[in-house]
Amino acid sequence: MKLWLKYLIGAALGLAAALILPLDSLQGAAALSFITDIIVRIGRYTLLPLLFFSGIMAVVRMREDGLIARASIWTFGTIALSSLLLTALGFISIVIVRLPRIPITTERAAELSTLNLKEFCRMIFPNSAFESLTQGSFLLPAFFFAVIIGIGCCMEHSNIKPVLSLADALSELFYNVTVIFTELFSAGIVFVMCSWAIQFRDVLKSGVFTPLIIMLAIDFVILVGVIYPLIVVSVCRNGKPLKVLRASIAPFLVAFLSGDTNLALPVETRLGKEMLGIRQRVNGFAFPLFSIFARGGTALVSIISFVVIWRSYSTLNIEFFDMLAISMTAFLLSFVMGNLPVGGTFVTLTILCSIFGRGMETGYLLLKPAAVIIGSFSALFDAATVMFGSYIVANNTRTIERHRA
């Protein structure tokens, strides 16, 4: 049975369980939360070693083929343009459609995570390179370490060949282990879906956030049904957007139900290789970079959410240049959310409120009840960018193996 079909069946069973089983009690909710947390940990279990050893081999193989410069240009160019595109989509959506106001809350602000650029840089370069392999949430330090080792392995020394053979074997080993864990997760997604459905049901009860959810859903359909397929057809030789969409079903489910960009990466990596035919040299390079930096979904959702907050507090329209400044700030913040695979959107929203709030610095509290759903949509948009973006890079670097899925 195909992996995406297993995930769909698991999600359907989880939805049925949320509707049928009595999980509203404290004991039931606590048990479900614990099981879901364990399953998410299982989903991430092999991510770091897979990323590390695959990153080493990706650099070595691209160096052998002379693809490093071309792959880097296509990868970072696509990341930047996709983030700008999603920012523009959020800007246009909220300018055209005026969503209903959200009732003002009297809840007090609690201490929230904020952006610390100095700490962000320190995390990329810890005191020891081996410390980068212990940061489970922030993937960039481990990936950077892998790139450095890959460059070192490109030197013409016979003593390095055993190291290269070991890295290649470990890359293949952890890929096979990842295949096993992604298969196991098809059963675990039942609990993830059940937990998400209960939270989603609670958000929908009041009906306050329904228009916002509908807008985000429509934007996603436009993105993956129109915009990204047109781009693939335009810039890719023999581009097949429907094939990318089919390969993206399982990553979309994982990203949306968990709101976790890291959790979706093993599934994206596997299906990128097996269904899209993306070879290891780009698979181990483009997928991690897109997952870390291509967070345009965070920018899109943050822009829409901030304008909803503004219009809930004030009857005044936002000036065009203020709106442009809000959008550009969200765009720039999206590139430094790699250390927050979960919750990056809400942190971005708090920063926007503190900078542009003008008396409503705690306005983000209006959307706190829907924080999980907002994060789900952000991860969903980002998963689409990872799949379509990596396919574009692979196609234009001619690192796709043409075979049937």
N, C-alpha and C positions, 0 to 999 in steps of 0.2 A: 504494500500500500504506500502511495506517495506521502511524503512528509507533510505537505500542506494539507492533505486530506485528513491525516491523523490529527493535526492541530485543529482543524475545523470541527471534527467530531468531538475532540476534547473540550473545545470551547462551548459547543452545544450542550454537552453533558453538564458542564459547570453552570451554564445559564439555567438549565432545568433544575439542578440542585438548589440554586439560589431561590428559585420560585417555589419549590416544593418543601424543602427541609426547613425545620424550625431553627434557624441560625441567628435569631435576633437576641437570644439570651446572652448574658455576660460570659457564661462558660462556653457556649457555642462560638461566640465571636472570638474569644481568646484562643480556643483550640484552632479555629480556622486561620487566625492571624499567625500562630506559631507554625502551622504546617506550610502556609504560603511562604513564610520567611525562609524555611528550610529548603523549599523547592527553588526559590530564587537563588539561594546560595549554591545549590547544585547546578543551576543553569550557568552561573558565573565560574564554576569550579576550575575549569581548564582554560579559561580565557587568557590569563596572563602568560602561562608557558606557551600556548599556541601563538599568541601575538609575538612573543619574544623570539622564538626560534624561526617562525615564519618570516618575521621581519629581517632577520639575519640573512636567510636564504634569498629573500626577495631582492635585497641590495646586491648580493653576489651575482645572482642570475641577470639582473638588469645591467650590472657592470659588464658582464661577459657579452651581452647583446648590445651594449652601447645605448641603453634606454633610460638611464637615470635622469638625464636632463629633460628629455621629452616627456617621460612619465611625470616628473615633478611639475613641469609647466602645465600639463593638462590637469593634474590633480588639484594643485592649488588654484589654478585659474577657474576650474569648475566649482570648487568650494566657494570662492569669492563671488562668482556670478550667481550661483544658486542661492546663496544667502541674500544677495542683493535682490534677486527675483522674489524670494519669499517675503522680504521686507516690503517691497513694492506692492505685492499682493495684499498684505495686511493693511497697508496704507490705503490702497484703493477701496478695499472692502468696507472699511469702517467710515470712509468719507462718503461713499455712495449710500450705505445703509445706516440708518440711525436706530440703534437697538434701544429697547425700553430701559428705563431707569431701574436701578436696583435699590431697594429700600436701605436707608442709612442705618448702620449698626452702631450700637453703643459699646461694643466690645473694646477692651483696652488692648493696646499693642503689647505683644510679648517680644522677647528677645529673639531675633531672627539672624540667620547666617547672612553675612554681607561679603562683598567682593573686596579682597585684599590682594592687589597686584604684586606687592612685594612677596607675600607668602606664596602666591601662584608661581613666581619665578624660582623661589627657593625649592618648591616641590619638584620643579623640572630638573634642578641640579642639587640633589641632596648631598650630604657630606660624603657619602660613599656611593659608588655606582650600584653596588649590590642592594642598597636601600630602595632603589627604584623598583626592584622586583617584589617589594613588600607592600606597595601602594595599590591595593586592589581596586579602588574606585577610579583613580587618576591613571590613565593608560599611557599618557605622553612620556613620562620618565622612562618607563620600560621600553617603549618603542624607540626613543632617542638612543638609549643604551644599545639596543639591537642594531640600529643604523650604524653606530660607531664601530661595533664589532664587525658588521658586514663590510664596512670600508677597510678595516684592518685585514680581513680575510682576503681582500682583493689583491693584496701585495704578493708579489711573486716569490714566495719562500716555500720550499718543500716541507718545512716543519709545520706549516699551517694546514696542510692537506688533511691530516687526521682530525683536526678541529672542525674543518669544514664538513668532513664526512659525518662526524658526530652530530653537528648541528642539523644537517640534512635528514639524518635518521630520526632525530628527536622531533623535528618539524613534522615528519610523516607520522610518527608515533602519536603526537598530541593531536594531530588532525583526526586520526582514527579514534582516539579517545573522545574527542569532541563529537564525532558522529554518534558514538554510543550515548553520550549525555544528551544530545539533542533528541535522540529517539526516546530516552527516558522522560524528557521534558514534555513530550506529547501526552503523557499520562498526568504529569504534574500540572499541566495547564488547566485541568479540570478545577483544581483548587484556586488557581490564580484567577480564573474567570469567575468563579463563585464569589470570591472576595471582592473583585471589582464590581460585579453586578449588584451586590448589596450596597456598596458605596454609591454607585450610579443611581440606584433606585431612591436612595435618601436625598440625593441632589435634585432629582426630578420631582419629588413630592411637592415642593413649594411652587414649582413652575417658574421661579424667578430667573433661573439660569438657562431655561430652555431656548430662548432666542439666541443666546450666545453659542450654545452647543450646535444649534442648527446652522449658524453662520460658519463656524469652524468646519462642520461636516461638508457644507457646500464648497468651501474653499479647497478642502482636500480633494473632493471629486473633480473640481476644475483642474487642480494641479496634476493629479495622476491620470486623469481621463483626457485632458486636452493639452496642457502646457508641456509637461515632460515628454509625452509621446511625440509632439511636434518637434521638440528640440532633438530627440533621438533620431527621428527621420531626417532632420535637416543636417545634423553634424556627423552622423554615423553612416558609413558605407554599409549598405544592406542591414540597417538598423531594424530591430524587431521589438517594438515597444510592448506588444502583447506578450511576448515571451518574458520580458522583464517583469510585467505585471503578474504573470502566473508564478514566477519565481519569488515574487515579493509577498505573496499571501501569508505565508508563515511568519516572516519578519514583521509584517504589519500587525498581525495578531499579538505577537510577543511584545512588541513595542507599545502598542495601544493598551493592552491589559496590564502591563507592568509599569508603564511610564519610565522605563529604564533603558537608556541607549546602550549601556554595556551588555545588558542581558540579551539584547537582540543581535549583538555582533557575532557570536558563534553561529547562529542560524544563518545570518547574512553571508558569512564567510563560506559556510558549507554549500548553500544553494547557489552562491556566485560561482563556485567551482563546478558543481554537479549539474546545474540546470542552465547556467549561462555560459559555461565553458571558459571562465576566466582563469588564466594560467597562474601558477604560484607566484611568479615574479611580480605580477600586479595585484594578485589577491592579497598577498601579505603586506603590500605597501599602501594601496589605495583605500581598502576597507577600514583599517585603523585610523588613517588620517581623516577620512570623511566622518567617522564616528566621533572623533575628538573635536574637530574644528567646524564641520558643516552643521551648525546648529541654527540654521535659518528659521526652523519651526519655532524655536524659542523667541526669536525676534518677532515673527508674525503674530503669535498668540499674545505676546507681551504688549505689542502695539494696540491690538484690538481690545485687550483687557483694560489697558490704561485709559483709553478713550471712553470706554463704558463707565469706568470709575469717575472720570472727569464730568461726563454728562449726567451722572447720578447726583453729583454734588452741586453742579452749576448749570444754569440755563444759557450761559454764554458759550458761543462757539469757539473752538480752538483756532487761533490764527494759523494761516498757511505755513509761515516760517517756523512757528512753534511746533506744528505738526511735523514739519520736515526735520527739525532738531530732535524731536522725540524718536522719530523713525531711525535717524542716523545713529543716535545713541544706542538704541536697541540693536541695530545692525552691528555696531562695534563690540557691544557687550557679548554678543553671541559667540565671538571667537575665543572668549576667555571663560567659557562655562564648561570646559572639558573635564574639570575636576568635580563637576556636579552632574553625574549621569541621571540623578533623580532630583527634582526640585529646582533645577536651574531657572525655569520660567518664573517661579514665584520670587526667587531672589532678584531676577532682572526687574520684575514688576515693582518690588520694594525700592530698588535703586531709582527707577523712573519716577516713582512717587516722591522720593526724597529730593530729587533734582528739580522736577517740574510741578510738584504738588501744589505750591502756592497756597498753603493753608490746609491741604488735605494729604499731608505726608503719611498718614496712617490709612489712607484710602484703600490700600491693598486688602484690608480686613474685610471689605465688602465681598471679595472673591475667595476668602479663606475657606468657606464651606465647599467650594467647587475646585479647590487646589488640585486634588487628585485627578479630576477630569481634565482640567487645563493642562496638567503635566502629561496626561495620556495623549492629547492631541499634539502637543509639542513633539513628543517622541515619535508619533505616527508620521508627522511631516518630515522629521529628520531621517526616519527609516526609509522613506521614499527617496530622499536625496542620496542616501548611502547606496541604494540599489541602482538607481538610474545613473547617478554620477560615476560610480565604479564601472558600470557597463560602458559609459561614454569614454572613460579613460582607457579601458581595455581595448575597445574597438578602434580608437585612434592611435593606439600604440601597437596594434596588430598582435595582441596577446590573447586572442580568443580562439579556442579550439572549436571548430565547426563540427558538432555532433548532436545527435538527438538526445533530449533529456532522458 
